[in-house]
């Protein structure tokens, strides 16, 4: 099956799908992301436990990984999800990439503790995945799109679609717009200094996922310690 038409679908009709909803754009360029996360890597697990744990748990529930599947996690960070992927998929193929070596060092330590050997963790770029077309049954991505410029969403989603098999499951987690007044303190923090949030800001990704041709899509909202997250599920065409 030629995956190129999906990329075109991702480009066409996007504005209609999103409408006029305002989303703040990324304030930190890709060239600075690795340096920021190198600095915050030692404290990241504490931050994640306080603000991201519930959303990450739900991500893995929706992924419903079956032992023996081919699983890719893009932006593994310190390996909080990847460690659990290995536990769920001891007989399958597990690949993880991240932009920052300091985060990967911590992910490798967690992976080693599982006793698994059926995995690779390496530097990689979500914009240009070093994998063949239709290589994976599951693709997981946590807290990355909230770093990216909105103009790049469709290109990265098209790349995700390229490496997923038809029927493959996509699960994305991001910081999102808060539903309550107290959730919006994070928007204020971002406006004051984006680096305090690692460059993350609230995004609404579902219209982009729909516009890129994924099926059976759904969105769930989670707030933990006032920090708002969305979990997006979709199936590759």
N, C-alpha and C positions, 0 to 999 in steps of 0.2 A: 504494500500500500504506500503510495507516494504521500509523504507528510507535508510537502510544500503547500498544498491548498489550505491546510490548517493555518499556516503562517499568514496567508493572505486573508483568511477569515478573521484572524486576530487583528489585522490592520483595518479591515473594512468594518464600518458600523460601530466603531468604538465610541465615538462621541455621542451617538444616539443612545447607546446602552448606558453611558454614564450620566448623560444629561448635564445640567448646570451645577451639580453639587460641587461645592468648593472643598478642595483638599490642599493643605499646606504642602509646598514642595520641599524636597530635600535641601538642606542647607550645608551639608558636609559632603564634599566630593569623594569619589571612590579612592582617590590617591591618599586621602587622609584616614580612611576607615581602618586600615590595617594598623596604623600607628596608635589610633585611639583604643582599639581593642587589645593591642599589646599592653597598654598601660592598665586597662581595667580587668584584664584576664584574672589576676590573683583574687579579685573580689567578686567576680561574676557569679559564682555559684550561690553566694549569699543573696545577691540581688535577685537571681532567678528563683530561689526558694521563696522569697518574700512576695514576688510579683507575677511570676510566670508559671509556677508549678501547676496550678489547676488547668491552665490552657494546654500546657505540654502533656499532662495526663490525658486530657480529652483528645488531643491529637493522636496519641498512640492507640486509644480506644477506637477511634474512627478508622485508623489505618488497618486494624484487624489483621496484622501480619500473620501469615500462615507459614509454618516451618517449611523450608525448601524454596521460598520465593527469592527473587532478585530485588534487593531493596537499595535505594540510593537516598542518602540524606545530604542535602545541599545546605551549607552553612551549619556545620555540626557544632560550632562553638567549643565549649569545654567537654562535650560528649554526654551531656545529661540525658538526651534522648537516645543517642547512639548506643550507649551501654545497655539500654533496655531493648533496643532493636536486636542486639546480639543475643540477648537472653531469649527473645521470642523466636529467633531464626537461627538456631544452632547448626542447621544443615544446609542453609541457603547461602546466597552470595550477598555480602554486605559491603557497600561502598560509602565512604564519607569524604566530603571535601569542605575546605574552609579557606578563606583568604588570608588568615592570620596564623603564622606558625606558633605563636605563644598560646593560642587557644587549642591548636592541634596537640601540642605537648601534653596538655591536661586531658584531652580526649583520649590520647593513646594510653595514658596511665589508667584511666577508668576501663578502657577496653581490655587491657592486659589483665586486670583483676578478674574479668569474667572467665578467663581460661580459654576463650575462643581463639581460633586461628583463621577463621574463614572471613577475614575482613581486610580492607585497605583504608587507611586514613592519610590523606595527602592534600597538598595545596591545590586548589582548583578555583575556577571562575564560573559563576552561574551564567554569565553571558555567553560562554563558549565551553560547553561541557565536553570533556574528553571521553565520550562514550559513543558507541554505535547507535543508530536509530533502533527504536523498539527493543531496548535492552533491559527494561525494568518493569516489574509488576507494581511497585510502590515507590513513590517519590515523596519525601517528607522535607519540609522547609519551615524552620522556625525563626521568626523575628529577623527577616532580611529585607522583605519588600518595604518595610517601614523606613529603611535606610536609602532606598533607591529613588531617583527622580521618577515622577509619574510617567514621563515620556518613555521610560525604559521598561515599564511593566510588561507591555505586550511582547517585546523582544525576548525577555527572559521567560515569560510563560510559553511562548512558542518553542523555545529551547527545551523547556520541561516536557512539552507535548511531544517533541521529536524523540526523546529517549524513552518515553513511556510506551509500552505495548498497548494496542487497542484493548480497552477495558481496564487498563492500569489505573491505580488509585493515586490521586494527588491530594495531599493534605498540607495546608498552609496555615501558619499562625503568625499574627502580626499585632502590634499595638494598633488600636483603632480609636475612633472618636467615642468619647464617653457618653453614656446615656443619662447620667445624673450630673448635677452641678459639681459635686465633689470629685468626679472623675476628671473634670476639666482643669484641675490644678496642673496636670501633666502637660497640657497645652501651654500653660503659662511658663512652666519650666523650660519647655522647648524654645519658646520665643526669647526667653532671657539668655539661655546658653544651650544650644543643641547638644554640645559635647557632654553635658551632664546626664543626658539620656542615651549616650553612645550614638547620637545622631538620629535616633528613632523618633518618629512622630506618628500621630494617628492617621491611618489610611483606611479606605473602604475598597477592598480588593474584589469582591464578588462580581461587580459588573464587568471588570476586566477578564476574569476567569470565564464568565459566560460568553463574552465577546470573542474569546479565543477558541470557542468550540467545545469546551468541556461539557459533559452531560451530567445529569442527576446532581447538579450543584446544590449546596446548601451552606448556610452561614449560621454559626452559633456565637453568642457573646458571653464573655466571662469577665468578671471584675474581681481582682484579688488585691486587697489592701488599697483599694480605690484605683488600681492600675487597670485600664481597660484593654482587653484583648479580643480578637476575633479568630475563630477557627473556620477555615473554608475547606470544603470537601468537593471533589469533582472526579469524574471518570473520563479518561481519555477516549476520544473518538476512534 
